Amino acid sequence: MNELELQKLINAAASGKRPHFFADHDVDRLLAIVWAMAGELAVTRERLDTVERLLSERQLLDRANIDAYRPDATAAEERGRWQIEYIARLLRILQQELDTLQGKSGK
């Protein structure tokens, strides 16, 4: 993902008014972030479980090898980039609200 794509992701906004469930809007914001994280984690966990089971079934790799793995510089850099993009997705609600306050549009 390049910088332009990352910026578009951060600025992407759902149409319509954001629902509020709690009297304190900060609680709504935090809940939105937590749900975004929960969704990301659920998908990641399911995919990881699939990969580990397939590797184990085919006797290509066992979970001990996975636990012992240490990334090289390239893998570490790719993981770092992914983490930045992930955090941008999680904090998108805050960026959208800031943009709204500043009169910007994500469209």
Backbone as XML, in Angstrom:
<?xml version="1.0"?>
<chain id="A" units="angstrom">
  <residue number="1" name="MET">
    <atom name="N" x="0.855" y="-1.168" z="0.000"/>
    <atom name="CA" x="0.000" y="0.000" z="0.000"/>
    <atom name="C" x="0.902" y="1.232" z="0.000"/>
  </residue>
  <residue number="2" name="ASN">
    <atom name="N" x="0.661" y="2.117" z="-0.963"/>
    <atom name="CA" x="1.471" y="3.330" z="-1.019"/>
    <atom name="C" x="0.834" y="4.434" z="-0.172"/>
  </residue>
  <residue number="3" name="GLU">
    <atom name="N" x="1.511" y="5.564" z="-0.101"/>
    <atom name="CA" x="1.040" y="6.669" z="0.748"/>
    <atom name="C" x="-0.344" y="7.165" z="0.334"/>
  </residue>
  <residue number="4" name="LEU">
    <atom name="N" x="-0.591" y="7.262" z="-0.973"/>
    <atom name="CA" x="-1.887" y="7.739" z="-1.457"/>
    <atom name="C" x="-3.003" y="6.778" z="-1.062"/>
  </residue>
  <residue number="5" name="GLU">
    <atom name="N" x="-2.759" y="5.481" z="-1.227"/>
    <atom name="CA" x="-3.760" y="4.487" z="-0.839"/>
    <atom name="C" x="-4.012" y="4.519" z="0.665"/>
  </residue>
  <residue number="6" name="LEU">
    <atom name="N" x="-2.946" y="4.696" z="1.437"/>
    <atom name="CA" x="-3.089" y="4.781" z="2.888"/>
    <atom name="C" x="-3.914" y="6.001" z="3.268"/>
  </residue>
  <residue number="7" name="GLN">
    <atom name="N" x="-3.668" y="7.126" z="2.622"/>
    <atom name="CA" x="-4.413" y="8.347" z="2.917"/>
    <atom name="C" x="-5.885" y="8.177" z="2.551"/>
  </residue>
  <residue number="8" name="LYS">
    <atom name="N" x="-6.161" y="7.516" z="1.421"/>
    <atom name="CA" x="-7.552" y="7.259" z="1.033"/>
    <atom name="C" x="-8.238" y="6.369" z="2.061"/>
  </residue>
  <residue number="9" name="LEU">
    <atom name="N" x="-7.522" y="5.368" z="2.562"/>
    <atom name="CA" x="-8.077" y="4.478" z="3.576"/>
    <atom name="C" x="-8.417" y="5.252" z="4.844"/>
  </residue>
  <residue number="10" name="ILE">
    <atom name="N" x="-7.509" y="6.109" z="5.257"/>
    <atom name="CA" x="-7.733" y="6.901" z="6.464"/>
    <atom name="C" x="-8.937" y="7.816" z="6.287"/>
  </residue>
  <residue number="11" name="ASN">
    <atom name="N" x="-9.077" y="8.390" z="5.097"/>
    <atom name="CA" x="-10.133" y="9.366" z="4.849"/>
    <atom name="C" x="-11.457" y="8.748" z="4.421"/>
  </residue>
  <residue number="12" name="ALA">
    <atom name="N" x="-11.483" y="7.440" z="4.173"/>
    <atom name="CA" x="-12.719" y="6.797" z="3.734"/>
    <atom name="C" x="-13.781" y="6.940" z="4.816"/>
  </residue>
  <residue number="13" name="ALA">
    <atom name="N" x="-14.959" y="7.337" z="4.396"/>
    <atom name="CA" x="-16.036" y="7.548" z="5.362"/>
    <atom name="C" x="-17.296" y="6.838" z="4.883"/>
  </residue>
  <residue number="14" name="ALA">
    <atom name="N" x="-17.998" y="6.236" z="5.816"/>
    <atom name="CA" x="-19.278" y="5.621" z="5.489"/>
    <atom name="C" x="-20.292" y="6.730" z="5.243"/>
  </residue>
  <residue number="15" name="SER">
    <atom name="N" x="-21.257" y="6.457" z="4.353"/>
    <atom name="CA" x="-22.277" y="7.470" z="4.110"/>
    <atom name="C" x="-23.273" y="7.451" z="5.259"/>
  </residue>
  <residue number="16" name="GLY">
    <atom name="N" x="-23.896" y="8.571" z="5.481"/>
    <atom name="CA" x="-24.861" y="8.679" z="6.563"/>
    <atom name="C" x="-24.212" y="9.110" z="7.863"/>
  </residue>
  <residue number="17" name="LYS">
    <atom name="N" x="-25.072" y="9.375" z="8.832"/>
    <atom name="CA" x="-24.592" y="9.844" z="10.130"/>
    <atom name="C" x="-24.128" y="8.659" z="10.971"/>
  </residue>
  <residue number="18" name="ARG">
    <atom name="N" x="-23.028" y="8.843" z="11.681"/>
    <atom name="CA" x="-22.503" y="7.794" z="12.550"/>
    <atom name="C" x="-23.438" y="7.638" z="13.758"/>
  </residue>
  <residue number="19" name="PRO">
    <atom name="N" x="-23.861" y="6.393" z="14.046"/>
    <atom name="CA" x="-24.766" y="6.191" z="15.182"/>
    <atom name="C" x="-24.045" y="6.395" z="16.517"/>
  </residue>
  <residue number="20" name="HIS">
    <atom name="N" x="-24.804" y="6.830" z="17.497"/>
    <atom name="CA" x="-24.272" y="6.986" z="18.852"/>
    <atom name="C" x="-25.092" y="6.100" z="19.777"/>
  </residue>
  <residue number="21" name="PHE">
    <atom name="N" x="-24.394" y="5.326" z="20.598"/>
    <atom name="CA" x="-25.054" y="4.389" z="21.492"/>
    <atom name="C" x="-24.951" y="4.799" z="22.956"/>
  </residue>
  <residue number="22" name="PHE">
    <atom name="N" x="-23.984" y="5.654" z="23.266"/>
    <atom name="CA" x="-23.744" y="6.070" z="24.640"/>
    <atom name="C" x="-23.841" y="7.588" z="24.741"/>
  </residue>
  <residue number="23" name="ALA">
    <atom name="N" x="-24.175" y="8.075" z="25.919"/>
    <atom name="CA" x="-24.266" y="9.522" z="26.130"/>
    <atom name="C" x="-22.910" y="10.189" z="25.915"/>
  </residue>
  <residue number="24" name="ASP">
    <atom name="N" x="-21.863" y="9.507" z="26.283"/>
    <atom name="CA" x="-20.508" y="10.036" z="26.115"/>
    <atom name="C" x="-19.967" y="9.573" z="24.764"/>
  </residue>
  <residue number="25" name="HIS">
    <atom name="N" x="-19.757" y="10.511" z="23.845"/>
    <atom name="CA" x="-19.292" y="10.163" z="22.500"/>
    <atom name="C" x="-17.896" y="9.547" z="22.516"/>
  </residue>
  <residue number="26" name="ASP">
    <atom name="N" x="-17.106" y="9.833" z="23.537"/>
    <atom name="CA" x="-15.783" y="9.204" z="23.642"/>
    <atom name="C" x="-15.914" y="7.690" z="23.802"/>
  </residue>
  <residue number="27" name="VAL">
    <atom name="N" x="-16.942" y="7.259" z="24.515"/>
    <atom name="CA" x="-17.183" y="5.826" z="24.679"/>
    <atom name="C" x="-17.540" y="5.213" z="23.324"/>
  </residue>
  <residue number="28" name="ASP">
    <atom name="N" x="-18.358" y="5.910" z="22.534"/>
    <atom name="CA" x="-18.683" y="5.436" z="21.182"/>
    <atom name="C" x="-17.428" y="5.309" z="20.333"/>
  </residue>
  <residue number="29" name="ARG">
    <atom name="N" x="-16.552" y="6.292" z="20.401"/>
    <atom name="CA" x="-15.307" y="6.258" z="19.630"/>
    <atom name="C" x="-14.456" y="5.058" z="20.035"/>
  </residue>
  <residue number="30" name="LEU">
    <atom name="N" x="-14.290" y="4.894" z="21.328"/>
    <atom name="CA" x="-13.488" y="3.783" z="21.833"/>
    <atom name="C" x="-14.094" y="2.443" z="21.428"/>
  </residue>
  <residue number="31" name="LEU">
    <atom name="N" x="-15.410" y="2.345" z="21.523"/>
    <atom name="CA" x="-16.082" y="1.110" z="21.132"/>
    <atom name="C" x="-15.867" y="0.820" z="19.646"/>
  </residue>
  <residue number="32" name="ALA">
    <atom name="N" x="-15.923" y="1.840" z="18.805"/>
    <atom name="CA" x="-15.686" y="1.647" z="17.370"/>
    <atom name="C" x="-14.275" y="1.125" z="17.120"/>
  </residue>
  <residue number="33" name="ILE">
    <atom name="N" x="-13.307" y="1.660" z="17.842"/>
    <atom name="CA" x="-11.922" y="1.205" z="17.692"/>
    <atom name="C" x="-11.786" y="-0.242" z="18.167"/>
  </residue>
  <residue number="34" name="VAL">
    <atom name="N" x="-12.386" y="-0.552" z="19.300"/>
    <atom name="CA" x="-12.317" y="-1.917" z="19.838"/>
    <atom name="C" x="-12.962" y="-2.907" z="18.873"/>
  </residue>
  <residue number="35" name="TRP">
    <atom name="N" x="-14.104" y="-2.548" z="18.294"/>
    <atom name="CA" x="-14.762" y="-3.451" z="17.345"/>
    <atom name="C" x="-13.945" y="-3.614" z="16.076"/>
  </residue>
  <residue number="36" name="ALA">
    <atom name="N" x="-13.296" y="-2.552" z="15.628"/>
    <atom name="CA" x="-12.416" y="-2.667" z="14.457"/>
    <atom name="C" x="-11.276" y="-3.636" z="14.758"/>
  </residue>
  <residue number="37" name="MET">
    <atom name="N" x="-10.696" y="-3.517" z="15.946"/>
    <atom name="CA" x="-9.613" y="-4.420" z="16.342"/>
    <atom name="C" x="-10.115" y="-5.856" z="16.465"/>
  </residue>
  <residue number="38" name="ALA">
    <atom name="N" x="-11.288" y="-6.018" z="17.059"/>
    <atom name="CA" x="-11.841" y="-7.363" z="17.230"/>
    <atom name="C" x="-12.083" y="-8.027" z="15.877"/>
  </residue>
  <residue number="39" name="GLY">
    <atom name="N" x="-12.598" y="-7.274" z="14.929"/>
    <atom name="CA" x="-12.828" y="-7.819" z="13.593"/>
    <atom name="C" x="-11.537" y="-8.224" z="12.916"/>
  </residue>
  <residue number="40" name="GLU">
    <atom name="N" x="-10.543" y="-7.349" z="12.991"/>
    <atom name="CA" x="-9.233" y="-7.656" z="12.404"/>
    <atom name="C" x="-8.630" y="-8.898" z="13.058"/>
  </residue>
  <residue number="41" name="LEU">
    <atom name="N" x="-8.704" y="-8.969" z="14.375"/>
    <atom name="CA" x="-8.124" y="-10.093" z="15.101"/>
    <atom name="C" x="-8.837" y="-11.403" z="14.773"/>
  </residue>
  <residue number="42" name="ALA">
    <atom name="N" x="-10.153" y="-11.366" z="14.681"/>
    <atom name="CA" x="-10.903" y="-12.583" z="14.382"/>
    <atom name="C" x="-10.519" y="-13.151" z="13.016"/>
  </residue>
  <residue number="43" name="VAL">
    <atom name="N" x="-10.440" y="-12.290" z="12.019"/>
    <atom name="CA" x="-10.067" y="-12.742" z="10.676"/>
    <atom name="C" x="-8.640" y="-13.271" z="10.677"/>
  </residue>
  <residue number="44" name="THR">
    <atom name="N" x="-7.739" y="-12.550" z="11.312"/>
    <atom name="CA" x="-6.338" y="-12.965" z="11.361"/>
    <atom name="C" x="-6.190" y="-14.303" z="12.072"/>
  </residue>
  <residue number="45" name="ARG">
    <atom name="N" x="-6.867" y="-14.460" z="13.184"/>
    <atom name="CA" x="-6.771" y="-15.705" z="13.956"/>
    <atom name="C" x="-7.283" y="-16.889" z="13.151"/>
  </residue>
  <residue number="46" name="GLU">
    <atom name="N" x="-8.392" y="-16.689" z="12.442"/>
    <atom name="CA" x="-8.947" y="-17.772" z="11.634"/>
    <atom name="C" x="-7.986" y="-18.164" z="10.512"/>
  </residue>
  <residue number="47" name="ARG">
    <atom name="N" x="-7.419" y="-17.176" z="9.844"/>
    <atom name="CA" x="-6.481" y="-17.458" z="8.755"/>
    <atom name="C" x="-5.209" y="-18.122" z="9.292"/>
  </residue>
  <residue number="48" name="LEU">
    <atom name="N" x="-4.710" y="-17.662" z="10.408"/>
    <atom name="CA" x="-3.521" y="-18.251" z="11.004"/>
    <atom name="C" x="-3.771" y="-19.710" z="11.379"/>
  </residue>
  <residue number="49" name="ASP">
    <atom name="N" x="-4.914" y="-19.972" z="11.967"/>
    <atom name="CA" x="-5.263" y="-21.343" z="12.327"/>
    <atom name="C" x="-5.306" y="-22.229" z="11.084"/>
  </residue>
  <residue number="50" name="THR">
    <atom name="N" x="-5.885" y="-21.719" z="10.007"/>
    <atom name="CA" x="-5.939" y="-22.474" z="8.750"/>
    <atom name="C" x="-4.542" y="-22.797" z="8.242"/>
  </residue>
  <residue number="51" name="VAL">
    <atom name="N" x="-3.679" y="-21.802" z="8.203"/>
    <atom name="CA" x="-2.309" y="-22.001" z="7.704"/>
    <atom name="C" x="-1.562" y="-23.010" z="8.569"/>
  </residue>
  <residue number="52" name="GLU">
    <atom name="N" x="-1.648" y="-22.862" z="9.882"/>
    <atom name="CA" x="-0.945" y="-23.787" z="10.769"/>
    <atom name="C" x="-1.452" y="-25.215" z="10.599"/>
  </residue>
  <residue number="53" name="ARG">
    <atom name="N" x="-2.746" y="-25.387" z="10.467"/>
    <atom name="CA" x="-3.301" y="-26.736" z="10.293"/>
    <atom name="C" x="-2.880" y="-27.349" z="8.959"/>
  </residue>
  <residue number="54" name="LEU">
    <atom name="N" x="-2.912" y="-26.554" z="7.889"/>
    <atom name="CA" x="-2.497" y="-27.065" z="6.580"/>
    <atom name="C" x="-1.025" y="-27.452" z="6.577"/>
  </residue>
  <residue number="55" name="LEU">
    <atom name="N" x="-0.191" y="-26.620" z="7.160"/>
    <atom name="CA" x="1.237" y="-26.932" z="7.221"/>
    <atom name="C" x="1.496" y="-28.186" z="8.043"/>
  </residue>
  <residue number="56" name="SER">
    <atom name="N" x="0.797" y="-28.311" z="9.148"/>
    <atom name="CA" x="0.969" y="-29.478" z="10.010"/>
    <atom name="C" x="0.456" y="-30.756" z="9.331"/>
  </residue>
  <residue number="57" name="GLU">
    <atom name="N" x="-0.719" y="-30.671" z="8.693"/>
    <atom name="CA" x="-1.278" y="-31.839" z="7.997"/>
    <atom name="C" x="-0.344" y="-32.343" z="6.907"/>
  </residue>
  <residue number="58" name="ARG">
    <atom name="N" x="0.308" y="-31.426" z="6.235"/>
    <atom name="CA" x="1.210" y="-31.795" z="5.141"/>
    <atom name="C" x="2.638" y="-32.052" z="5.639"/>
  </residue>
  <residue number="59" name="GLN">
    <atom name="N" x="2.795" y="-31.993" z="6.943"/>
    <atom name="CA" x="4.085" y="-32.213" z="7.600"/>
    <atom name="C" x="5.184" y="-31.324" z="7.013"/>
  </residue>
  <residue number="60" name="LEU">
    <atom name="N" x="4.824" y="-30.090" z="6.695"/>
    <atom name="CA" x="5.786" y="-29.123" z="6.172"/>
    <atom name="C" x="6.400" y="-28.289" z="7.289"/>
  </residue>
  <residue number="61" name="LEU">
    <atom name="N" x="5.630" y="-28.090" z="8.339"/>
    <atom name="CA" x="6.069" y="-27.229" z="9.421"/>
    <atom name="C" x="5.197" y="-27.509" z="10.635"/>
  </residue>
  <residue number="62" name="ASP">
    <atom name="N" x="5.807" y="-27.525" z="11.797"/>
    <atom name="CA" x="4.982" y="-27.686" z="12.984"/>
    <atom name="C" x="4.958" y="-26.373" z="13.763"/>
  </residue>
  <residue number="63" name="ARG">
    <atom name="N" x="4.104" y="-26.313" z="14.746"/>
    <atom name="CA" x="3.909" y="-25.061" z="15.491"/>
    <atom name="C" x="5.160" y="-24.633" z="16.251"/>
  </residue>
  <residue number="64" name="ALA">
    <atom name="N" x="6.016" y="-25.562" z="16.612"/>
    <atom name="CA" x="7.273" y="-25.207" z="17.290"/>
    <atom name="C" x="8.165" y="-24.383" z="16.360"/>
  </residue>
  <residue number="65" name="ASN">
    <atom name="N" x="8.190" y="-24.737" z="15.064"/>
    <atom name="CA" x="8.957" y="-23.951" z="14.095"/>
    <atom name="C" x="8.409" y="-22.530" z="13.985"/>
  </residue>
  <residue number="66" name="ILE">
    <atom name="N" x="7.103" y="-22.416" z="14.004"/>
    <atom name="CA" x="6.474" y="-21.097" z="13.925"/>
    <atom name="C" x="6.835" y="-20.273" z="15.154"/>
  </residue>
  <residue number="67" name="ASP">
    <atom name="N" x="6.776" y="-20.886" z="16.321"/>
    <atom name="CA" x="7.107" y="-20.180" z="17.564"/>
    <atom name="C" x="8.565" y="-19.729" z="17.593"/>
  </residue>
  <residue number="68" name="ALA">
    <atom name="N" x="9.444" y="-20.492" z="16.950"/>
    <atom name="CA" x="10.881" y="-20.183" z="16.974"/>
    <atom name="C" x="11.312" y="-19.206" z="15.877"/>
  </residue>
  <residue number="69" name="TYR">
    <atom name="N" x="10.428" y="-18.882" z="14.937"/>
    <atom name="CA" x="10.782" y="-18.034" z="13.793"/>
    <atom name="C" x="11.172" y="-16.621" z="14.222"/>
  </residue>
  <residue number="70" name="ARG">
    <atom name="N" x="12.224" y="-16.098" z="13.596"/>
    <atom name="CA" x="12.657" y="-14.711" z="13.792"/>
    <atom name="C" x="12.756" y="-14.073" z="12.410"/>
  </residue>
  <residue number="71" name="PRO">
    <atom name="N" x="12.019" y="-12.975" z="12.153"/>
    <atom name="CA" x="12.008" y="-12.370" z="10.819"/>
    <atom name="C" x="13.346" y="-11.738" z="10.446"/>
  </residue>
  <residue number="72" name="ASP">
    <atom name="N" x="13.651" y="-11.786" z="9.129"/>
    <atom name="CA" x="14.835" y="-11.084" z="8.636"/>
    <atom name="C" x="14.468" y="-9.608" z="8.442"/>
  </residue>
  <residue number="73" name="ALA">
    <atom name="N" x="15.415" y="-8.801" z="7.964"/>
    <atom name="CA" x="15.200" y="-7.356" z="7.839"/>
    <atom name="C" x="14.043" y="-7.029" z="6.896"/>
  </residue>
  <residue number="74" name="THR">
    <atom name="N" x="13.951" y="-7.734" z="5.781"/>
    <atom name="CA" x="12.876" y="-7.474" z="4.819"/>
    <atom name="C" x="11.514" y="-7.785" z="5.427"/>
  </residue>
  <residue number="75" name="ALA">
    <atom name="N" x="11.409" y="-8.927" z="6.069"/>
    <atom name="CA" x="10.145" y="-9.305" z="6.704"/>
    <atom name="C" x="9.786" y="-8.323" z="7.815"/>
  </residue>
  <residue number="76" name="ALA">
    <atom name="N" x="10.780" y="-7.900" z="8.586"/>
    <atom name="CA" x="10.528" y="-6.939" z="9.663"/>
    <atom name="C" x="10.017" y="-5.616" z="9.098"/>
  </residue>
  <residue number="77" name="GLU">
    <atom name="N" x="10.589" y="-5.177" z="7.969"/>
    <atom name="CA" x="10.145" y="-3.929" z="7.335"/>
    <atom name="C" x="8.707" y="-4.062" z="6.827"/>
  </residue>
  <residue number="78" name="GLU">
    <atom name="N" x="8.392" y="-5.183" z="6.191"/>
    <atom name="CA" x="7.030" y="-5.414" z="5.701"/>
    <atom name="C" x="6.033" y="-5.449" z="6.857"/>
  </residue>
  <residue number="79" name="ARG">
    <atom name="N" x="6.417" y="-6.087" z="7.937"/>
    <atom name="CA" x="5.541" y="-6.129" z="9.114"/>
    <atom name="C" x="5.332" y="-4.731" z="9.689"/>
  </residue>
  <residue number="80" name="GLY">
    <atom name="N" x="6.386" y="-3.943" z="9.704"/>
    <atom name="CA" x="6.277" y="-2.571" z="10.200"/>
    <atom name="C" x="5.308" y="-1.746" z="9.367"/>
  </residue>
  <residue number="81" name="ARG">
    <atom name="N" x="5.394" y="-1.890" z="8.033"/>
    <atom name="CA" x="4.466" y="-1.180" z="7.138"/>
    <atom name="C" x="3.035" y="-1.633" z="7.384"/>
  </residue>
  <residue number="82" name="TRP">
    <atom name="N" x="2.850" y="-2.945" z="7.538"/>
    <atom name="CA" x="1.510" y="-3.463" z="7.796"/>
    <atom name="C" x="0.952" y="-2.893" z="9.095"/>
  </residue>
  <residue number="83" name="GLN">
    <atom name="N" x="1.783" y="-2.809" z="10.128"/>
    <atom name="CA" x="1.321" y="-2.284" z="11.414"/>
    <atom name="C" x="0.856" y="-0.839" z="11.291"/>
  </residue>
  <residue number="84" name="ILE">
    <atom name="N" x="1.571" y="-0.035" z="10.500"/>
    <atom name="CA" x="1.171" y="1.361" z="10.289"/>
    <atom name="C" x="-0.198" y="1.418" z="9.614"/>
  </residue>
  <residue number="85" name="GLU">
    <atom name="N" x="-0.395" y="0.590" z="8.584"/>
    <atom name="CA" x="-1.677" y="0.551" z="7.878"/>
    <atom name="C" x="-2.795" y="0.065" z="8.804"/>
  </residue>
  <residue number="86" name="TYR">
    <atom name="N" x="-2.493" y="-0.912" z="9.625"/>
    <atom name="CA" x="-3.469" y="-1.462" z="10.565"/>
    <atom name="C" x="-3.904" y="-0.402" z="11.572"/>
  </residue>
  <residue number="87" name="ILE">
    <atom name="N" x="-2.952" y="0.297" z="12.127"/>
    <atom name="CA" x="-3.270" y="1.353" z="13.088"/>
    <atom name="C" x="-4.098" y="2.443" z="12.421"/>
  </residue>
  <residue number="88" name="ALA">
    <atom name="N" x="-3.791" y="2.764" z="11.168"/>
    <atom name="CA" x="-4.581" y="3.760" z="10.434"/>
    <atom name="C" x="-6.032" y="3.308" z="10.309"/>
  </residue>
  <residue number="89" name="ARG">
    <atom name="N" x="-6.250" y="2.018" z="10.027"/>
    <atom name="CA" x="-7.619" y="1.505" z="9.935"/>
    <atom name="C" x="-8.320" y="1.587" z="11.286"/>
  </residue>
  <residue number="90" name="LEU">
    <atom name="N" x="-7.620" y="1.243" z="12.339"/>
    <atom name="CA" x="-8.225" y="1.262" z="13.672"/>
    <atom name="C" x="-8.597" y="2.671" z="14.114"/>
  </residue>
  <residue number="91" name="LEU">
    <atom name="N" x="-7.741" y="3.609" z="13.798"/>
    <atom name="CA" x="-7.962" y="4.983" z="14.260"/>
    <atom name="C" x="-8.701" y="5.839" z="13.238"/>
  </residue>
  <residue number="92" name="ARG">
    <atom name="N" x="-9.215" y="5.213" z="12.191"/>
    <atom name="CA" x="-9.909" y="5.949" z="11.132"/>
    <atom name="C" x="-11.054" y="6.794" z="11.682"/>
  </residue>
  <residue number="93" name="ILE">
    <atom name="N" x="-11.798" y="6.284" z="12.661"/>
    <atom name="CA" x="-12.919" y="7.038" z="13.221"/>
    <atom name="C" x="-12.451" y="8.377" z="13.791"/>
  </residue>
  <residue number="94" name="LEU">
    <atom name="N" x="-11.317" y="8.371" z="14.456"/>
    <atom name="CA" x="-10.806" y="9.623" z="15.021"/>
    <atom name="C" x="-10.389" y="10.584" z="13.917"/>
  </residue>
  <residue number="95" name="GLN">
    <atom name="N" x="-9.748" y="10.064" z="12.876"/>
    <atom name="CA" x="-9.335" y="10.906" z="11.757"/>
    <atom name="C" x="-10.553" y="11.490" z="11.047"/>
  </residue>
  <residue number="96" name="GLN">
    <atom name="N" x="-11.592" y="10.697" z="10.877"/>
    <atom name="CA" x="-12.803" y="11.182" z="10.217"/>
    <atom name="C" x="-13.455" y="12.292" z="11.028"/>
  </residue>
  <residue number="97" name="GLU">
    <atom name="N" x="-13.511" y="12.125" z="12.324"/>
    <atom name="CA" x="-14.105" y="13.164" z="13.162"/>
    <atom name="C" x="-13.276" y="14.436" z="13.128"/>
  </residue>
  <residue number="98" name="LEU">
    <atom name="N" x="-11.964" y="14.298" z="13.144"/>
    <atom name="CA" x="-11.091" y="15.462" z="13.046"/>
    <atom name="C" x="-11.306" y="16.169" z="11.713"/>
  </residue>
  <residue number="99" name="ASP">
    <atom name="N" x="-11.398" y="15.399" z="10.635"/>
    <atom name="CA" x="-11.637" y="15.991" z="9.316"/>
    <atom name="C" x="-12.970" y="16.725" z="9.279"/>
  </residue>
  <residue number="100" name="THR">
    <atom name="N" x="-14.003" y="16.139" z="9.895"/>
    <atom name="CA" x="-15.314" y="16.784" z="9.942"/>
    <atom name="C" x="-15.228" y="18.106" z="10.689"/>
  </residue>
  <residue number="101" name="LEU">
    <atom name="N" x="-14.544" y="18.097" z="11.815"/>
    <atom name="CA" x="-14.382" y="19.333" z="12.588"/>
    <atom name="C" x="-13.625" y="20.395" z="11.806"/>
  </residue>
  <residue number="102" name="GLN">
    <atom name="N" x="-12.696" y="19.962" z="10.970"/>
    <atom name="CA" x="-11.899" y="20.896" z="10.179"/>
    <atom name="C" x="-12.556" y="21.218" z="8.841"/>
  </residue>
  <residue number="103" name="GLY">
    <atom name="N" x="-13.742" y="20.635" z="8.587"/>
    <atom name="CA" x="-14.467" y="20.928" z="7.360"/>
    <atom name="C" x="-13.980" y="20.187" z="6.140"/>
  </residue>
  <residue number="104" name="LYS">
    <atom name="N" x="-13.261" y="19.090" z="6.346"/>
    <atom name="CA" x="-12.764" y="18.291" z="5.227"/>
    <atom name="C" x="-13.746" y="17.169" z="4.935"/>
  </residue>
  <residue number="105" name="SER">
    <atom name="N" x="-13.666" y="16.637" z="3.716"/>
    <atom name="CA" x="-14.509" y="15.514" z="3.320"/>
    <atom name="C" x="-13.640" y="14.379" z="2.833"/>
  </residue>
  <residue number="106" name="GLY">
    <atom name="N" x="-14.012" y="13.131" z="3.153"/>
    <atom name="CA" x="-13.269" y="11.961" z="2.711"/>
    <atom name="C" x="-13.678" y="11.487" z="1.334"/>
  </residue>
  <residue number="107" name="LYS">
    <atom name="N" x="-14.498" y="12.253" z="0.639"/>
    <atom name="CA" x="-14.983" y="11.835" z="-0.690"/>
    <atom name="C" x="-14.208" y="12.495" z="-1.783"/>
  </residue>
</chain>
